[in-house]
Amino acid sequence: MKAVLFDLDYTLCDADQYYLGAFRDVSNYIQEKHGLSNEEIYKFLVNRWREKTTSYSHLFDDLLEHLNLHNENVQTIIKIFNSHELDSEFELYPDVIPTLRKLRSQGYKLGIVTDGNVERQMRKIQKLELEKLIDNVTYTKNTEPKPSSIPFETALGVIKIKPSSAIYVADNPFVDFKGAKTIGMKTARILRGMFADITLNEHVDFTIEKLDEILKILKT
């Protein structure tokens, strides 16, 4: 192996910190504009999000339907969500920096392949100062969302590594691994975040609980 690519949310950082804060922003906006209870709005968002997971793309449509706010622009709500200001509590999992430093010291090329709004994900990466340890970041909104293989081909093309010499580490068994496996990469699923208890392991070569376990896998 010559390269390790990572997902971002729930792989390198706890995305709950972002989602819950952004839901507060949306709840406060609707309360101020429409006079509705921000606590009830927040509760609906959190419950529906946990039920549908981050893979669900109609959360805010459901919210406006639930509140009977048919004249509210859902794009305004999405913009508020994507513009959430990251605070000091938003940080990497404790095992990330030591693992990335170890991988770099051993000569591996490192990259990130992440779904989601580009500006939002870019602000996360800047806040977490990941540019110092990562060779390349591929935002799938600029290529094609996972489970497509295109973002993986793009990422590996930038760092000039063949798929057979790379592994992708991520958390979401529904979308993260198929594209990587399709082009011949190895895959490792880390069991943390909202998908940790999902038993689906299709397209997964290895399963880990802590990020530093990838170091042992690379030696096999």
C-alpha positions as CSV (number, residue, x, y, z in Angstrom):
1,M,0.0,0.0,0.0
2,K,1.2,3.5,-0.9
3,A,-1.8,5.7,0.0
4,V,-4.6,6.0,2.6
5,L,-7.8,7.9,1.8
6,F,-10.2,8.9,4.5
7,D,-13.8,10.0,4.8
8,L,-14.3,13.1,7.0
9,D,-17.5,13.0,9.1
10,Y,-17.5,10.3,11.8
11,T,-14.2,9.0,10.5
12,L,-11.9,11.8,11.4
13,C,-14.3,14.0,13.4
14,D,-17.6,13.7,15.3
15,A,-20.1,15.3,12.9
16,D,-22.7,15.5,15.6
17,Q,-21.0,18.6,16.8
18,Y,-21.8,20.3,13.5
19,Y,-25.2,19.0,12.9
20,L,-26.6,19.8,16.4
21,G,-25.2,23.3,16.3
22,A,-26.6,23.9,12.8
23,F,-30.0,22.6,13.8
24,R,-30.0,25.2,16.6
25,D,-29.3,27.9,14.0
26,V,-32.2,26.7,11.8
27,S,-34.5,26.5,14.8
28,N,-33.7,30.0,16.0
29,Y,-34.2,31.4,12.5
30,I,-37.7,29.9,12.2
31,Q,-38.6,31.0,15.7
32,E,-37.6,34.6,15.0
33,K,-39.3,34.7,11.6
34,H,-42.5,32.7,12.3
35,G,-42.9,32.8,16.1
36,L,-42.7,29.0,16.5
37,S,-41.1,27.2,19.4
38,N,-37.4,26.7,18.6
39,E,-37.2,23.7,21.0
40,E,-40.0,21.9,19.2
41,I,-38.3,22.6,15.9
42,Y,-35.0,21.4,17.2
43,K,-36.5,18.3,18.6
44,F,-38.1,17.4,15.3
45,L,-34.9,18.0,13.4
46,V,-32.8,15.8,15.7
47,N,-35.3,13.0,15.8
48,R,-35.9,12.9,12.1
49,W,-32.1,13.1,11.4
50,R,-31.3,10.3,13.7
51,E,-34.1,8.2,12.2
52,K,-33.2,8.9,8.6
53,T,-29.4,9.4,9.1
54,T,-27.1,11.8,7.3
55,S,-27.8,10.0,4.0
56,Y,-31.3,11.5,3.9
57,S,-31.6,14.6,1.6
58,H,-35.1,15.8,2.4
59,L,-34.8,16.7,6.1
60,F,-35.6,20.3,5.7
61,D,-38.5,19.6,3.3
62,D,-39.9,17.4,6.0
63,L,-39.5,20.1,8.5
64,L,-41.3,22.8,6.5
65,E,-44.1,20.3,5.7
66,H,-44.4,19.4,9.4
67,L,-44.6,23.1,10.4
68,N,-47.0,23.9,7.5
69,L,-44.6,26.6,6.3
70,H,-45.2,26.2,2.6
71,N,-44.1,29.8,1.8
72,E,-40.7,29.4,3.5
73,N,-37.8,28.8,1.0
74,V,-36.1,25.5,1.8
75,Q,-32.9,26.8,0.1
76,T,-32.8,29.6,2.8
77,I,-32.9,26.9,5.5
78,I,-30.2,24.9,3.8
79,K,-28.0,27.9,3.5
80,I,-28.4,28.6,7.2
81,F,-27.5,25.0,8.0
82,N,-24.4,25.1,5.7
83,S,-23.2,28.4,7.2
84,H,-23.1,27.2,10.8
85,E,-20.2,28.8,12.6
86,L,-17.8,26.2,14.0
87,D,-16.8,26.6,17.6
88,S,-13.9,25.5,19.7
89,E,-15.6,22.2,20.6
90,F,-15.5,21.0,17.0
91,E,-12.3,18.9,16.9
92,L,-10.8,15.7,15.6
93,Y,-11.2,12.4,17.3
94,P,-8.2,11.9,19.7
95,D,-6.6,9.1,17.6
96,V,-6.5,11.1,14.3
97,I,-3.4,13.3,14.6
98,P,-1.1,10.6,16.0
99,T,-2.3,8.2,13.3
100,L,-1.9,10.7,10.4
101,R,1.6,11.7,11.6
102,K,2.7,8.1,11.9
103,L,1.4,7.3,8.3
104,R,3.2,10.4,6.9
105,S,6.4,9.4,8.7
106,Q,6.2,6.0,7.0
107,G,5.8,7.6,3.6
108,Y,2.2,7.1,2.8
109,K,0.2,9.6,0.6
110,L,-2.9,10.7,2.5
111,G,-6.1,12.1,1.1
112,I,-9.7,12.8,2.1
113,V,-12.8,12.0,0.0
114,T,-15.9,13.7,1.5
115,D,-19.5,14.2,0.5
116,G,-21.6,17.2,1.5
117,N,-21.7,20.9,0.7
118,V,-18.2,22.0,-0.4
119,E,-18.0,25.2,1.5
120,R,-19.2,23.5,4.7
121,Q,-16.7,20.6,4.4
122,M,-13.9,23.0,3.5
123,R,-14.6,25.1,6.6
124,K,-14.4,21.9,8.7
125,I,-11.1,20.9,7.2
126,Q,-9.7,24.4,7.7
127,K,-10.9,24.5,11.3
128,L,-9.4,21.1,12.0
129,E,-6.1,22.2,10.3
130,L,-6.0,19.0,8.3
131,E,-4.3,20.6,5.3
132,K,-1.0,20.2,7.3
133,L,-1.2,16.5,7.2
134,I,-3.2,15.7,4.1
135,D,-1.9,15.7,0.5
136,N,-5.3,16.2,-1.2
137,V,-9.0,16.7,-0.5
138,T,-11.6,15.6,-3.0
139,Y,-15.1,17.1,-2.5
140,T,-17.5,14.7,-4.2
141,K,-19.9,17.6,-5.0
142,N,-17.2,18.7,-7.5
143,T,-17.1,15.2,-9.1
144,E,-19.9,12.8,-8.3
145,P,-21.2,11.8,-4.9
146,K,-20.4,8.4,-3.4
147,P,-21.1,5.5,-4.0
148,S,-19.7,6.6,-7.4
149,S,-16.1,5.5,-8.2
150,I,-15.3,8.9,-9.8
151,P,-14.2,10.8,-6.7
152,F,-11.8,8.0,-5.8
153,E,-10.4,8.0,-9.3
154,T,-10.0,11.7,-9.1
155,A,-8.3,11.6,-5.7
156,L,-5.9,8.9,-6.7
157,G,-5.1,10.7,-10.0
158,V,-4.0,13.8,-8.1
159,I,-1.6,11.9,-5.9
160,K,-0.6,9.5,-8.7
161,I,-1.3,6.2,-6.9
162,K,-2.9,3.1,-8.5
163,P,-6.2,1.9,-6.9
164,S,-4.5,-1.5,-6.0
165,S,-2.0,0.4,-3.9
166,A,-4.6,2.4,-1.9
167,I,-7.1,1.8,0.9
168,Y,-10.2,3.9,1.9
169,V,-11.2,4.3,5.5
170,A,-14.7,5.4,6.2
171,D,-17.8,4.8,8.4
172,N,-21.0,4.7,6.3
173,P,-21.6,1.1,4.9
174,F,-24.5,2.4,2.7
175,V,-22.4,4.7,0.4
176,D,-18.8,4.8,1.4
177,F,-17.2,1.6,0.1
178,K,-18.8,0.5,-3.2
179,G,-17.0,3.1,-5.4
180,A,-13.6,2.4,-3.9
181,K,-14.0,-1.4,-4.3
182,T,-15.2,-1.0,-7.9
183,I,-11.9,0.4,-9.0
184,G,-9.8,-2.1,-7.0
185,M,-9.1,-0.3,-3.7
186,K,-9.0,-2.0,-0.3
187,T,-11.6,-0.7,2.2
188,A,-11.7,-0.4,6.0
189,R,-14.8,0.5,7.9
190,I,-14.4,2.3,11.3
191,L,-17.2,1.5,13.7
192,R,-18.0,4.9,15.1
193,G,-20.7,7.6,14.6
194,M,-24.3,7.0,13.7
195,F,-23.6,4.0,11.6
196,A,-21.6,2.1,14.1
197,D,-24.3,-0.5,14.9
198,I,-25.3,-1.2,11.3
199,T,-24.4,-4.8,10.5
200,L,-24.1,-4.2,6.7
201,N,-20.5,-4.9,5.6
202,E,-20.8,-5.3,1.8
203,H,-17.7,-4.0,0.0
204,V,-15.7,-3.9,3.3
205,D,-12.4,-5.7,3.6
206,F,-11.5,-4.7,7.1
207,T,-13.3,-3.5,10.2
208,I,-11.7,-1.4,12.9
209,E,-12.8,0.4,16.0
210,K,-9.9,2.9,16.3
211,L,-8.1,4.7,13.6
212,D,-4.6,3.6,14.6
213,E,-5.6,0.0,13.8
214,I,-5.1,0.9,10.2
215,L,-1.4,0.8,10.9
216,K,-1.5,-2.9,11.6
217,I,-3.6,-3.6,8.5
218,L,-1.1,-1.8,6.3
219,K,1.6,-4.2,7.5
220,T,-0.3,-7.3,6.5
